[in-house]
Amino acid sequence: MPATPASVRTARGGVRELLTAWGVDDDVRDNAVVVTSELVTNALTHAAGDRIVCRLRLLADRVRIEVEDQARGLALPMLRRPGPDDQNGRGLLLVDTLSSDWAVTRPPGRPGRVVWAELATAPHGTDPGPPPRPAGRPVPGSGDRQGRRY
């Protein structure tokens, strides 16, 4: 997609449409749309590239959203703890809250970064409950985590 504000709406619509076709539960689908919106918005705001790639995968027990940008700098997305009057800085808090895991990686052989998030799925009509927190994972906003790299 082009790195323009209209791409946020395009990505949200594509994720909603694809997850509906795949029969993903309404709550999971809605959360995936919010996560996609935040990741694409962050890529637009911080990457300064010409394009953004959004990938969606349905795995056995989760949905994986990947947003790749052309970031040329060394700074990676990081979880922040914004003040009550701050206008920005809550996007990754939402991603962290709604997803079971997320991280930042570098694409092989080209500049940029891939920010991915996974959301647990459940059969239609069941409540997946809160996403599991892997052992040793810092509490959001604790300042101990800058996204995980693999």
C-alpha positions in Angstrom: 0.0 0.0 0.0 1.2 3.6 -0.4 2.4 5.2 2.7 -0.7 7.6 2.9 -3.3 8.1 5.6 -5.9 6.4 3.3 -4.0 3.1 3.7 -5.1 2.8 7.3 -8.7 2.6 6.2 -7.8 0.2 3.4 -5.9 -2.1 5.8 -8.7 -2.1 8.3 -11.3 -3.0 5.6 -9.1 -5.7 4.2 -8.5 -7.3 7.6 -12.2 -7.2 8.5 -13.2 -8.6 5.1 -10.7 -11.5 5.2 -11.3 -12.5 8.8 -15.1 -12.5 8.1 -14.5 -14.8 5.1 -12.3 -17.0 7.3 -15.1 -17.2 10.0 -13.1 -15.6 12.7 -15.1 -14.7 15.8 -16.5 -11.2 15.9 -14.5 -10.1 19.0 -11.2 -11.4 17.6 -11.9 -9.8 14.3 -12.7 -6.4 15.9 -9.5 -6.6 18.0 -7.5 -7.5 14.9 -8.9 -4.5 13.1 -7.8 -2.2 15.9 -4.4 -3.7 16.1 -4.0 -3.4 12.3 -5.0 0.2 12.5 -2.5 1.0 15.2 0.4 -0.8 13.4 -0.3 0.8 10.1 -0.7 4.3 11.7 2.6 3.8 13.5 4.3 2.8 10.3 3.0 5.9 8.6 3.9 8.2 11.5 7.4 6.9 12.2 8.8 5.2 9.1 9.0 7.9 6.4 8.9 5.4 3.6 6.9 5.2 0.3 5.1 2.0 1.0 3.7 -0.3 3.7 3.0 -4.0 3.5 0.3 -5.5 5.6 0.1 -9.3 5.9 -2.5 -11.4 7.6 -2.2 -15.1 8.5 -4.7 -17.5 10.1 -2.8 -20.1 12.1 -4.3 -23.0 14.0 -5.1 -21.0 17.2 -4.3 -17.4 16.3 -4.3 -14.6 13.8 -1.0 -13.0 12.9 -0.8 -9.5 11.6 2.4 -8.2 10.1 3.1 -4.6 9.0 6.3 -4.0 7.2 7.6 -0.5 6.6 10.8 1.0 5.0 12.2 2.6 8.2 15.8 3.5 7.6 16.7 4.6 11.1 17.8 2.5 14.0 15.0 3.4 16.3 12.5 0.6 16.9 8.9 0.9 18.1 8.7 0.8 21.9 6.0 0.6 24.5 5.6 3.9 26.2 3.7 5.2 29.2 2.1 8.4 28.1 0.9 11.0 30.5 -2.8 11.7 30.9 -2.6 14.8 28.7 -0.4 13.4 26.0 -2.0 13.3 22.5 0.0 10.3 21.3 1.8 7.2 22.6 -1.0 4.8 23.3 -0.9 2.7 20.1 1.4 0.0 21.2 -0.3 -0.1 24.6 -3.5 -1.1 22.7 -1.5 -3.6 20.6 0.0 -5.1 23.8 -3.3 -5.3 25.5 -5.2 -6.9 22.6 -2.6 -9.3 21.4 -1.2 -12.4 22.9 2.3 -11.5 21.7 4.0 -8.9 19.5 7.5 -8.0 18.4 9.7 -6.1 16.0 12.0 -7.8 13.4 14.1 -6.6 10.6 13.3 -8.0 7.1 16.2 -10.0 5.6 18.2 -8.3 3.0 16.4 -4.9 2.9 15.9 -1.8 5.0 12.8 -1.5 7.2 11.2 -3.4 10.0 8.2 -5.7 10.5 6.0 -5.2 13.5 3.8 -8.2 14.1 1.1 -9.1 16.6 -0.8 -12.3 17.3 -4.3 -12.6 18.6 -5.6 -15.8 20.1 -8.7 -17.2 18.3 -11.5 -19.3 19.7 -14.4 -21.2 18.1 -17.3 -19.0 17.3 -19.5 -18.3 20.4 -16.8 -19.0 23.0 -14.9 -16.4 24.9 -11.2 -16.7 24.3 -10.6 -14.8 27.6 -7.7 -12.5 28.2 -4.6 -13.1 26.1 -2.0 -15.2 27.9 1.1 -13.4 29.1 4.3 -15.4 28.5 6.4 -16.0 31.7 8.9 -13.2 32.3 7.1 -10.7 30.1 7.3 -7.2 31.6 4.1 -5.3 32.6 3.1 -2.8 29.8 4.5 0.6 30.5 7.1 -0.7 32.9 9.9 0.7 30.7 11.6 -2.7 30.6 10.5 -3.6 27.1 11.1 -2.1 23.7 9.4 -4.8 21.7 11.1 -8.1 21.3 13.5 -8.8 18.4 14.2 -12.3 17.1 
